[in-house]
Amino acid sequence: MRNSFFKVLIFILFFSTSIHIPVQAATTSPTTSNLSADAFVDMFDIDDYTAANPYIVVSGHSASITFTTDQPAKISLHNDVTTIKTKDYAQDQEITVSLLQETNTFVLTVTTESGATTTHSITIKTAAKPKHKVMPKFAETSITSPRRSHY
């Protein structure tokens, strides 16, 4: 009697797990493409982004700003708290800003070798900081047994 109960229980547990798998998860396959590697990289071509419309990647409380300029230029990015400047003239620009607040407004200044400057306003939003700090829980451990008596 007990063996048949366990067999039925195992049978039910084994076949009930397949019910919880979503149909999409069971039928999806990896995404493939007929494009060459160069064509795939061109999808993310930096030439499509300018100082007026840069490509911004936000990760936590930092952001990477990427764009190209028509002529070699230096860039500076500043707000009330931070000022970041590049040292060399270049056409492909990438600058990283860290320690961002929830909403940040920067002034991006592009200065060409001829001295011409243009400015653009950029707003970067990050995820809201949690209202409550989560403190890790530490398990109480000891190297020696608390019941051990000292001689």
Buried (B, 14 or more C-beta within 10 A) or exposed (E): EEEEEEEEEEEEEEEEEEEEEEEEEEEEEEEEEEEEEEEEEEEEEBEEBBBEEBBBEBEEBBBBBBBBBEEEBBBBBEBEEEEBEBEEBBEEBBBEBEEBEEEBEBEBBBBBEEEEEEEBEBEBEBEEEEEEEEEEEEEEEEEEEEEEEEE
